[in-house]
Amino acid sequence: MMARRETFEETGLGERDLQIVPGFRTQIVYRYRLDAEGARRRGIAADIEPIEIEKTVTFFLARSSVDRICLSPEHIECRWVSREGAQRLLLHEDLTAVLTSADLELHSR
C-alpha cells in the first residue's frame, strides 16, 4: 500500500509499527506555487521558472504504540499531540476538517 511506503519514508514507521484503522479515508486538493527556492529545497534544478502545482493528499487513520519517529530530511519537526493540541497547530481549514472527521470516526467506534 502506498500509504505505508510513504509513512515509512517520512517517519521510519514500518508495517509492524502501524495498524491502519479501516473505514476512514479522505482527500484534500490544494494548489501551491513552486519557485526556485522551493525547488532547491526539494533537490530540483534551481533555475526553474515558478510553476503552479496541484497536489492531492489522501489521509488515513492509523494506530501506533511507537514513540520514536525518524523524520526524513523533508521535515523539521514531529511531535505527538492531543486532538486539541493538533487543532491549535493546524493553519489551514482543510486540515482542520480532516482532523474533525478523523476524530468523529474514532469516537463513533
MMTF fields as JSON, N, C-alpha, C and O atoms, coordinates in Angstrom:
{
  "mmtfVersion": "1.0.0",
  "mmtfProducer": "UNKNOWN",
  "numBonds": 435,
  "numAtoms": 436,
  "numGroups": 109,
  "numChains": 1,
  "numModels": 1,
  "chainsPerModel": [1],
  "groupsPerChain": [109],
  "chainIdList": ["A"],
  "bondAtomList": [4, 2, 8, 6, 12, 10, 16, 14, 20, 18, 24, 22, 28, 26, 32, 30, 36, 34, 40, 38, 44, 42, 48, 46, 52, 50, 56, 54, 60, 58, 64, 62, 68, 66, 72, 70, 76, 74, 80, 78, 84, 82, 88, 86, 92, 90, 96, 94, 100, 98, 104, 102, 108, 106, 112, 110, 116, 114, 120, 118, 124, 122, 128, 126, 132, 130, 136, 134, 140, 138, 144, 142, 148, 146, 152, 150, 156, 154, 160, 158, 164, 162, 168, 166, 172, 170, 176, 174, 180, 178, 184, 182, 188, 186, 192, 190, 196, 194, 200, 198, 204, 202, 208, 206, 212, 210, 216, 214, 220, 218, 224, 222, 228, 226, 232, 230, 236, 234, 240, 238, 244, 242, 248, 246, 252, 250, 256, 254, 260, 258, 264, 262, 268, 266, 272, 270, 276, 274, 280, 278, 284, 282, 288, 286, 292, 290, 296, 294, 300, 298, 304, 302, 308, 306, 312, 310, 316, 314, 320, 318, 324, 322, 328, 326, 332, 330, 336, 334, 340, 338, 344, 342, 348, 346, 352, 350, 356, 354, 360, 358, 364, 362, 368, 366, 372, 370, 376, 374, 380, 378, 384, 382, 388, 386, 392, 390, 396, 394, 400, 398, 404, 402, 408, 406, 412, 410, 416, 414, 420, 418, 424, 422, 428, 426, 432, 430],
  "bondOrderList": [1, 1, 1, 1, 1, 1, 1, 1, 1, 1, 1, 1, 1, 1, 1, 1, 1, 1, 1, 1, 1, 1, 1, 1, 1, 1, 1, 1, 1, 1, 1, 1, 1, 1, 1, 1, 1, 1, 1, 1, 1, 1, 1, 1, 1, 1, 1, 1, 1, 1, 1, 1, 1, 1, 1, 1, 1, 1, 1, 1, 1, 1, 1, 1, 1, 1, 1, 1, 1, 1, 1, 1, 1, 1, 1, 1, 1, 1, 1, 1, 1, 1, 1, 1, 1, 1, 1, 1, 1, 1, 1, 1, 1, 1, 1, 1, 1, 1, 1, 1, 1, 1, 1, 1, 1, 1, 1, 1],
  "groupList": [{"groupName": "MET", "atomNameList": ["N", "CA", "C", "O"], "elementList": ["N", "C", "C", "O"], "formalChargeList": [0, 0, 0, 0], "bondAtomList": [1, 0, 2, 1, 3, 2], "bondOrderList": [1, 1, 2], "singleLetterCode": "M", "chemCompType": "L-PEPTIDE LINKING"}, {"groupName": "ALA", "atomNameList": ["N", "CA", "C", "O"], "elementList": ["N", "C", "C", "O"], "formalChargeList": [0, 0, 0, 0], "bondAtomList": [1, 0, 2, 1, 3, 2], "bondOrderList": [1, 1, 2], "singleLetterCode": "A", "chemCompType": "L-PEPTIDE LINKING"}, {"groupName": "ARG", "atomNameList": ["N", "CA", "C", "O"], "elementList": ["N", "C", "C", "O"], "formalChargeList": [0, 0, 0, 0], "bondAtomList": [1, 0, 2, 1, 3, 2], "bondOrderList": [1, 1, 2], "singleLetterCode": "R", "chemCompType": "L-PEPTIDE LINKING"}, {"groupName": "GLU", "atomNameList": ["N", "CA", "C", "O"], "elementList": ["N", "C", "C", "O"], "formalChargeList": [0, 0, 0, 0], "bondAtomList": [1, 0, 2, 1, 3, 2], "bondOrderList": [1, 1, 2], "singleLetterCode": "E", "chemCompType": "L-PEPTIDE LINKING"}, {"groupName": "THR", "atomNameList": ["N", "CA", "C", "O"], "elementList": ["N", "C", "C", "O"], "formalChargeList": [0, 0, 0, 0], "bondAtomList": [1, 0, 2, 1, 3, 2], "bondOrderList": [1, 1, 2], "singleLetterCode": "T", "chemCompType": "L-PEPTIDE LINKING"}, {"groupName": "PHE", "atomNameList": ["N", "CA", "C", "O"], "elementList": ["N", "C", "C", "O"], "formalChargeList": [0, 0, 0, 0], "bondAtomList": [1, 0, 2, 1, 3, 2], "bondOrderList": [1, 1, 2], "singleLetterCode": "F", "chemCompType": "L-PEPTIDE LINKING"}, {"groupName": "GLY", "atomNameList": ["N", "CA", "C", "O"], "elementList": ["N", "C", "C", "O"], "formalChargeList": [0, 0, 0, 0], "bondAtomList": [1, 0, 2, 1, 3, 2], "bondOrderList": [1, 1, 2], "singleLetterCode": "G", "chemCompType": "PEPTIDE LINKING"}, {"groupName": "LEU", "atomNameList": ["N", "CA", "C", "O"], "elementList": ["N", "C", "C", "O"], "formalChargeList": [0, 0, 0, 0], "bondAtomList": [1, 0, 2, 1, 3, 2], "bondOrderList": [1, 1, 2], "singleLetterCode": "L", "chemCompType": "L-PEPTIDE LINKING"}, {"groupName": "ASP", "atomNameList": ["N", "CA", "C", "O"], "elementList": ["N", "C", "C", "O"], "formalChargeList": [0, 0, 0, 0], "bondAtomList": [1, 0, 2, 1, 3, 2], "bondOrderList": [1, 1, 2], "singleLetterCode": "D", "chemCompType": "L-PEPTIDE LINKING"}, {"groupName": "GLN", "atomNameList": ["N", "CA", "C", "O"], "elementList": ["N", "C", "C", "O"], "formalChargeList": [0, 0, 0, 0], "bondAtomList": [1, 0, 2, 1, 3, 2], "bondOrderList": [1, 1, 2], "singleLetterCode": "Q", "chemCompType": "L-PEPTIDE LINKING"}, {"groupName": "ILE", "atomNameList": ["N", "CA", "C", "O"], "elementList": ["N", "C", "C", "O"], "formalChargeList": [0, 0, 0, 0], "bondAtomList": [1, 0, 2, 1, 3, 2], "bondOrderList": [1, 1, 2], "singleLetterCode": "I", "chemCompType": "L-PEPTIDE LINKING"}, {"groupName": "VAL", "atomNameList": ["N", "CA", "C", "O"], "elementList": ["N", "C", "C", "O"], "formalChargeList": [0, 0, 0, 0], "bondAtomList": [1, 0, 2, 1, 3, 2], "bondOrderList": [1, 1, 2], "singleLetterCode": "V", "chemCompType": "L-PEPTIDE LINKING"}, {"groupName": "PRO", "atomNameList": ["N", "CA", "C", "O"], "elementList": ["N", "C", "C", "O"], "formalChargeList": [0, 0, 0, 0], "bondAtomList": [1, 0, 2, 1, 3, 2], "bondOrderList": [1, 1, 2], "singleLetterCode": "P", "chemCompType": "L-PEPTIDE LINKING"}, {"groupName": "TYR", "atomNameList": ["N", "CA", "C", "O"], "elementList": ["N", "C", "C", "O"], "formalChargeList": [0, 0, 0, 0], "bondAtomList": [1, 0, 2, 1, 3, 2], "bondOrderList": [1, 1, 2], "singleLetterCode": "Y", "chemCompType": "L-PEPTIDE LINKING"}, {"groupName": "LYS", "atomNameList": ["N", "CA", "C", "O"], "elementList": ["N", "C", "C", "O"], "formalChargeList": [0, 0, 0, 0], "bondAtomList": [1, 0, 2, 1, 3, 2], "bondOrderList": [1, 1, 2], "singleLetterCode": "K", "chemCompType": "L-PEPTIDE LINKING"}, {"groupName": "SER", "atomNameList": ["N", "CA", "C", "O"], "elementList": ["N", "C", "C", "O"], "formalChargeList": [0, 0, 0, 0], "bondAtomList": [1, 0, 2, 1, 3, 2], "bondOrderList": [1, 1, 2], "singleLetterCode": "S", "chemCompType": "L-PEPTIDE LINKING"}, {"groupName": "CYS", "atomNameList": ["N", "CA", "C", "O"], "elementList": ["N", "C", "C", "O"], "formalChargeList": [0, 0, 0, 0], "bondAtomList": [1, 0, 2, 1, 3, 2], "bondOrderList": [1, 1, 2], "singleLetterCode": "C", "chemCompType": "L-PEPTIDE LINKING"}, {"groupName": "HIS", "atomNameList": ["N", "CA", "C", "O"], "elementList": ["N", "C", "C", "O"], "formalChargeList": [0, 0, 0, 0], "bondAtomList": [1, 0, 2, 1, 3, 2], "bondOrderList": [1, 1, 2], "singleLetterCode": "H", "chemCompType": "L-PEPTIDE LINKING"}, {"groupName": "TRP", "atomNameList": ["N", "CA", "C", "O"], "elementList": ["N", "C", "C", "O"], "formalChargeList": [0, 0, 0, 0], "bondAtomList": [1, 0, 2, 1, 3, 2], "bondOrderList": [1, 1, 2], "singleLetterCode": "W", "chemCompType": "L-PEPTIDE LINKING"}],
  "groupTypeList": [0, 0, 1, 2, 2, 3, 4, 5, 3, 3, 4, 6, 7, 6, 3, 2, 8, 7, 9, 10, 11, 12, 6, 5, 2, 4, 9, 10, 11, 13, 2, 13, 2, 7, 8, 1, 3, 6, 1, 2, 2, 2, 6, 10, 1, 1, 8, 10, 3, 12, 10, 3, 10, 3, 14, 4, 11, 4, 5, 5, 7, 1, 2, 15, 15, 11, 8, 2, 10, 16, 7, 15, 12, 3, 17, 10, 3, 16, 2, 18, 11, 15, 2, 3, 6, 1, 9, 2, 7, 7, 7, 17, 3, 8, 7, 4, 1, 11, 7, 4, 15, 1, 8, 7, 3, 7, 17, 15, 2],
  "groupIdList": [1, 2, 3, 4, 5, 6, 7, 8, 9, 10, 11, 12, 13, 14, 15, 16, 17, 18, 19, 20, 21, 22, 23, 24, 25, 26, 27, 28, 29, 30, 31, 32, 33, 34, 35, 36, 37, 38, 39, 40, 41, 42, 43, 44, 45, 46, 47, 48, 49, 50, 51, 52, 53, 54, 55, 56, 57, 58, 59, 60, 61, 62, 63, 64, 65, 66, 67, 68, 69, 70, 71, 72, 73, 74, 75, 76, 77, 78, 79, 80, 81, 82, 83, 84, 85, 86, 87, 88, 89, 90, 91, 92, 93, 94, 95, 96, 97, 98, 99, 100, 101, 102, 103, 104, 105, 106, 107, 108, 109],
  "secStructList": [7, 2, 2, 2, 2, 2, 2, 2, 2, 2, 2, 7, 7, 7, 4, 4, 4, 7, 3, 3, 3, 3, 3, 3, 3, 3, 3, 3, 3, 3, 3, 3, 3, 3, 7, 2, 2, 2, 2, 2, 2, 6, 6, 1, 7, 6, 6, 7, 7, 7, 3, 3, 3, 3, 3, 3, 3, 3, 3, 3, 3, 3, 3, 7, 7, 7, 7, 7, 7, 7, 7, 7, 6, 6, 7, 1, 7, 7, 7, 7, 7, 7, 2, 2, 2, 2, 2, 2, 2, 7, 7, 1, 2, 2, 2, 2, 2, 2, 2, 2, 2, 2, 2, 2, 2, 2, 2, 6, 7],
  "xCoordList": [0.843, 0.0, 0.888, 1.851, 0.56, 1.361, 1.42, 2.449, 0.338, 0.322, 1.364, 2.026, 1.516, 2.521, 3.935, 4.789, 4.179, 5.51, 5.841, 6.938, 4.893, 5.098, 5.331, 6.207, 4.552, 4.716, 6.103, 6.756, 6.547, 7.881, 8.963, 9.889, 8.848, 9.845, 9.925, 11.008, 8.785, 8.772, 8.927, 9.275, 8.67, 8.718, 9.568, 9.933, 9.884, 10.601, 9.686, 10.159, 8.375, 7.438, 7.12, 6.593, 7.454, 7.243, 5.896, 5.082, 5.678, 4.399, 4.035, 2.863, 4.996, 4.727, 4.424, 3.879, 4.774, 4.579, 3.208, 2.822, 2.462, 1.188, 0.051, 0.215, -1.084, -2.314, -3.283, -3.792, -3.536, -4.452, -5.865, -6.312, -6.559, -7.943, -8.831, -8.885, -9.53, -10.346, -11.538, -12.051, -11.953, -13.173, -12.976, -13.935, -11.746, -11.527, -10.534, -9.425, -10.952, -10.075, -10.683, -11.859, -9.889, -10.38, -9.249, -8.072, -9.614, -8.62, -8.843, -9.958, -7.739, -7.816, -6.984, -5.997, -7.393, -6.674, -6.347, -7.208, -5.089, -4.714, -3.673, -3.065, -3.486, -2.512, -1.469, -1.764, -0.252, 0.791, 1.755, 1.807, 2.499, 3.45, 4.848, 5.312, 5.508, 6.879, 7.828, 7.81, 8.658, 9.632, 11.02, 11.165, 12.031, 13.4, 13.878, 14.529, 13.564, 13.997, 13.347, 14.023, 12.044, 11.34, 11.873, 11.988, 12.196, 12.762, 14.116, 14.412, 14.934, 16.254, 16.122, 16.87, 15.165, 14.96, 14.526, 14.771, 13.891, 13.428, 14.434, 14.165, 15.586, 16.612, 16.353, 16.881, 15.535, 15.223, 16.085, 16.429, 16.425, 17.244, 16.699, 15.502, 17.588, 17.176, 16.83, 16.342, 17.068, 16.835, 15.446, 15.241, 14.512, 13.167, 12.392, 12.627, 11.482, 10.527, 9.47, 9.153, 8.922, 7.861, 6.712, 6.289, 6.218, 5.107, 4.041, 4.328, 2.819, 1.675, 1.524, 1.499, 1.425, 1.309, 0.025, -0.303, -0.694, -1.879, -1.493, -0.908, -1.827, -1.448, -2.698, -3.537, -2.815, -3.88, -3.251, -2.31, -3.78, -3.265, -4.389, -5.499, -4.086, -5.049, -4.663, -3.508, -5.626, -5.401, -6.056, -7.184, -5.33, -5.822, -5.643, -4.887, -6.322, -6.111, -5.275, -5.433, -4.395, -3.599, -3.306, -3.268, -3.1, -2.686, -1.234, -0.784, -0.519, 0.86, 1.209, 0.753, 2.012, 2.495, 3.953, 4.586, 4.477, 5.868, 5.967, 5.215, 6.893, 7.099, 8.134, 8.03, 9.12, 10.261, 10.005, 9.665, 10.172, 9.993, 11.34, 12.102, 11.623, 12.855, 12.458, 12.156, 12.458, 11.97, 12.882, 14.105, 12.256, 13.011, 13.537, 13.068, 14.495, 15.027, 13.989, 14.219, 12.839, 11.793, 11.14, 10.495, 11.301, 10.576, 11.537, 12.7, 11.031, 11.886, 11.451, 12.221, 10.226, 9.746, 8.634, 7.882, 8.554, 7.471, 7.165, 8.07, 5.884, 5.503, 4.145, 3.288, 3.949, 2.649, 1.88, 2.387, 0.661, -0.159, -1.583, -1.996, -2.303, -3.724, -4.489, -3.935, -5.759, -6.593, -6.616, -6.506, -6.759, -6.804, -5.476, -5.454, -4.38, -3.065, -2.904, -2.349, -3.388, -3.332, -4.182, -3.783, -5.34, -6.247, -5.555, -5.72, -4.788, -4.092, -2.953, -2.609, -2.372, -1.236, -1.621, -0.835, -2.818, -3.219, -3.469, -4.109, -2.952, -3.057, -4.071, -4.436, -4.535, -5.436, -6.766, -6.814, -7.85, -9.199, -9.398, -10.052, -8.833, -8.97, -8.422, -9.018, -7.291, -6.685, -7.497, -7.581, -8.086, -8.961, -10.161, -10.589, -10.699, -11.821, -11.409, -12.185, -10.213, -9.71, -9.595, -10.025, -9.024, -8.881, -10.243, -10.412, -11.203, -12.541, -13.176, -13.763, -13.065, -13.62, -12.96, -13.636, -11.65, -10.929, -11.344, -11.534, -11.482, -11.902, -13.306, -13.562, -14.21, -15.573, -15.557, -16.283, -14.735, -14.626, -14.137, -14.694, -13.118, -12.577, -13.588, -13.69, -14.331, -15.283, -16.604, -17.419, -16.813, -18.038, -17.85, -18.803, -16.657, -16.348, -16.608, -16.404],
  "yCoordList": [-1.18, 0.0, 1.242, 1.329, 2.175, 3.38, 4.198, 4.807, 4.22, 4.984, 4.455, 5.24, 3.149, 2.572, 2.927, 3.261, 2.853, 3.18, 4.641, 4.96, 5.517, 6.951, 7.237, 8.025, 6.599, 6.782, 6.323, 6.991, 5.193, 4.71, 5.686, 5.992, 6.173, 7.106, 8.388, 8.943, 8.857, 10.151, 10.067, 11.06, 8.885, 8.771, 7.621, 7.6, 6.662, 5.48, 4.427, 3.371, 4.702, 3.734, 2.678, 2.989, 1.416, 0.326, -0.344, 0.072, -1.39, -2.1, -2.617, -2.592, -3.074, -3.591, -2.484, -2.741, -1.268, -0.134, 0.51, 1.307, 0.178, 0.841, -0.154, -1.226, 0.215, -0.534, 0.436, 1.353, 0.232, 1.095, 0.878, -0.26, 1.965, 1.902, 1.851, 2.816, 0.726, 0.614, 1.585, 1.949, 1.986, 2.78, 4.28, 5.017, 4.751, 6.204, 6.493, 5.96, 7.34, 7.81, 9.098, 9.138, 10.141, 11.425, 12.117, 11.869, 12.972, 13.658, 15.17, 15.663, 15.868, 17.302, 17.587, 16.905, 18.591, 19.023, 20.493, 21.294, 20.835, 22.243, 22.585, 21.706, 23.865, 24.36, 25.203, 25.884, 25.133, 25.998, 26.366, 25.72, 27.4, 27.9, 27.431, 27.696, 26.732, 26.271, 27.225, 27.34, 27.909, 28.825, 28.203, 27.066, 28.94, 28.415, 28.001, 26.966, 28.792, 28.454, 27.157, 26.287, 27.024, 25.8, 24.6, 23.507, 24.802, 23.719, 23.299, 22.106, 24.261, 23.959, 23.111, 22.152, 23.464, 22.697, 21.262, 20.364, 21.047, 19.706, 18.959, 17.841, 19.569, 18.92, 18.984, 18.174, 19.952, 20.138, 21.286, 22.201, 21.226, 22.29, 23.657, 23.92, 24.512, 25.801, 26.845, 27.92, 26.559, 27.576, 27.476, 27.962, 26.865, 26.733, 28.043, 28.843, 28.237, 29.337, 28.908, 27.721, 29.834, 29.454, 28.755, 29.175, 27.688, 26.939, 26.696, 26.631, 26.564, 26.265, 24.741, 24.084, 24.193, 22.744, 22.428, 23.065, 21.439, 20.945, 19.637, 18.749, 19.537, 18.367, 17.771, 18.496, 16.449, 15.718, 14.905, 14.143, 15.074, 14.346, 13.472, 13.945, 12.194, 11.25, 10.95, 10.635, 11.046, 10.803, 9.494, 9.194, 8.725, 7.5, 7.654, 8.512, 6.841, 6.776, 5.548, 4.506, 5.671, 4.522, 4.659, 5.759, 3.516, 3.486, 3.019, 2.238, 3.518, 3.095, 3.239, 4.164, 2.329, 2.44, 2.902, 2.923, 3.268, 3.701, 5.179, 6.005, 5.5, 6.897, 7.604, 8.805, 6.862, 7.456, 7.505, 6.496, 8.671, 8.895, 9.291, 10.037, 8.787, 9.136, 9.937, 9.366, 11.255, 12.122, 12.131, 12.05, 12.231, 12.407, 13.845, 14.692, 14.122, 15.489, 16.52, 17.724, 16.048, 16.972, 17.705, 18.734, 17.187, 17.714, 18.268, 17.873, 19.182, 19.778, 19.424, 19.608, 18.919, 18.655, 17.626, 17.506, 16.892, 15.932, 15.878, 15.92, 15.785, 15.601, 14.942, 15.171, 14.127, 13.53, 14.528, 15.023, 14.824, 15.793, 15.261, 14.358, 15.83, 15.515, 16.12, 16.878, 15.776, 16.37, 17.883, 18.616, 18.349, 19.786, 20.443, 21.539, 19.767, 20.288, 20.372, 21.34, 19.361, 19.368, 20.501, 21.183, 20.693, 21.76, 23.123, 23.956, 23.343, 24.629, 24.789, 25.911, 23.678, 23.751, 23.907, 24.417, 23.475, 23.482, 24.901, 25.714, 25.172, 26.516, 26.616, 27.721, 25.486, 25.504, 24.854, 23.823, 25.474, 24.973, 23.542, 22.749, 23.205, 21.846, 20.812, 19.751, 21.119, 20.178, 20.089, 19.024, 21.189, 21.177, 20.268, 19.537, 20.314, 19.444, 17.976, 17.124, 17.669, 16.287, 15.816, 14.711, 16.639, 16.278, 16.044, 15.079, 16.902, 16.751, 15.446, 14.719, 15.146, 13.895, 12.675, 11.705, 12.721, 11.593, 11.4, 10.27, 12.485, 12.398, 11.812, 10.971, 12.249, 11.698, 10.204, 9.425, 9.816, 8.39, 7.57, 6.513, 8.043, 7.302, 7.208, 6.172, 8.272, 8.274, 7.569, 7.333, 7.234, 6.51, 5.005, 4.246, 4.574, 3.13, 2.609, 1.424],
  "zCoordList": [0.0, 0.0, 0.0, 0.762, -0.841, -0.986, 0.304, 0.598, 1.074, 2.324, 3.3, 3.979, 3.38, 4.281, 3.831, 4.652, 2.517, 1.999, 2.285, 2.744, 2.013, 2.242, 3.721, 4.074, 4.576, 6.025, 6.465, 7.266, 5.943, 6.289, 5.825, 6.577, 4.592, 4.06, 4.885, 5.07, 5.377, 6.058, 7.568, 8.207, 8.158, 9.623, 10.145, 11.32, 9.273, 9.731, 10.349, 10.768, 10.411, 10.964, 9.906, 8.837, 10.227, 9.288, 9.475, 10.299, 8.692, 8.702, 10.089, 10.465, 10.838, 12.192, 13.191, 14.264, 12.844, 13.753, 13.628, 14.483, 12.572, 12.292, 12.136, 11.553, 12.66, 12.424, 11.758, 12.403, 10.467, 9.737, 10.271, 10.419, 10.556, 11.026, 9.785, 9.023, 9.576, 8.367, 8.389, 9.448, 7.193, 7.08, 7.002, 6.773, 7.19, 7.111, 6.003, 5.979, 5.098, 4.025, 3.517, 3.156, 3.488, 2.978, 2.226, 2.486, 1.306, 0.487, 0.533, 0.704, 0.373, 0.121, -1.124, -1.399, -1.86, -3.055, -2.861, -2.497, -3.108, -3.0, -4.051, -4.661, -4.245, -5.219, -4.485, -3.503, -4.993, -4.46, -5.58, -6.627, -5.329, -6.323, -5.925, -4.817, -6.845, -6.624, -7.34, -8.565, -6.549, -7.131, -7.035, -6.584, -7.453, -7.487, -6.096, -5.95, -5.081, -3.717, -3.247, -2.697, -3.458, -3.091, -3.854, -3.3, -5.121, -5.93, -5.38, -5.301, -5.003, -4.437, -3.183, -2.996, -2.317, -1.082, -1.373, -0.568, -2.507, -2.879, -3.752, -4.191, -4.004, -4.805, -6.303, -7.064, -6.726, -8.144, -8.657, -7.91, -9.926, -10.523, -10.132, -10.246, -9.674, -9.114, -10.159, -9.809, -11.434, -12.452, -13.085, -14.197, -12.406, -12.968, -12.847, -11.941, -13.764, -13.659, -12.636, -12.554, -11.862, -10.913, -11.633, -12.71, -11.022, -11.609, -10.551, -9.356, -11.012, -10.152, -10.108, -11.148, -8.91, -8.744, -8.001, -7.0, -8.501, -7.8, -7.121, -7.74, -5.858, -5.071, -4.432, -3.897, -4.491, -3.824, -2.703, -2.925, -1.499, -0.336, 0.204, 0.446, 0.387, 0.942, 2.38, 2.665, 3.284, 4.706, 5.121, 4.731, 5.918, 6.533, 8.033, 8.487, 8.789, 10.237, 10.542, 9.906, 11.505, 11.937, 13.419, 13.971, 14.044, 15.451, 15.498, 14.66, 16.495, 16.695, 18.162, 18.833, 18.647, 20.026, 20.044, 21.1, 18.892, 18.774, 19.134, 18.617, 20.017, 20.411, 19.539, 19.291, 19.083, 18.379, 16.876, 16.258, 16.308, 14.878, 14.289, 14.904, 13.099, 12.385, 11.152, 10.104, 11.281, 10.206, 8.993, 9.108, 7.824, 6.586, 6.55, 7.31, 5.684, 5.566, 5.109, 5.227, 4.584, 4.14, 5.305, 5.106, 6.509, 7.664, 8.707, 8.776, 9.508, 10.534, 11.951, 12.895, 12.116, 13.473, 13.452, 12.486, 14.542, 14.731, 16.221, 17.054, 16.543, 17.944, 18.014, 17.16, 19.03, 19.294, 20.134, 21.141, 19.725, 20.454, 20.582, 19.855, 21.501, 21.656, 20.482, 19.685, 20.392, 19.348, 19.507, 18.524, 20.739, 20.984, 20.601, 20.04, 20.908, 20.533, 19.028, 18.509, 18.329, 16.867, 16.311, 15.367, 16.896, 16.453, 16.527, 15.637, 17.582, 17.739, 16.724, 16.355, 16.274, 15.358, 13.899, 13.101, 13.542, 12.132, 11.628, 12.294, 10.446, 9.881, 8.755, 8.354, 8.235, 7.086, 7.43, 8.102, 6.958, 7.225, 6.751, 7.427, 5.586, 5.055, 6.029, 6.213, 6.651, 7.597, 8.882, 9.493, 9.289, 10.455, 10.201, 11.093, 8.991, 8.626, 8.635, 9.067, 8.171, 8.198, 9.644, 9.975, 10.495, 11.913, 12.558, 13.304, 12.285, 12.846, 12.374, 13.175, 11.084, 10.543, 11.166, 11.507, 11.314, 11.917, 13.368, 13.819, 14.086, 15.489, 15.6, 16.462, 14.737, 14.731, 14.416, 15.033, 13.467, 13.106, 14.301, 14.598, 14.971, 16.123, 17.255, 17.912, 17.488, 18.602, 18.278, 19.17, 17.002, 16.634, 16.757, 16.577, 17.054, 17.153, 18.544, 18.807]
}
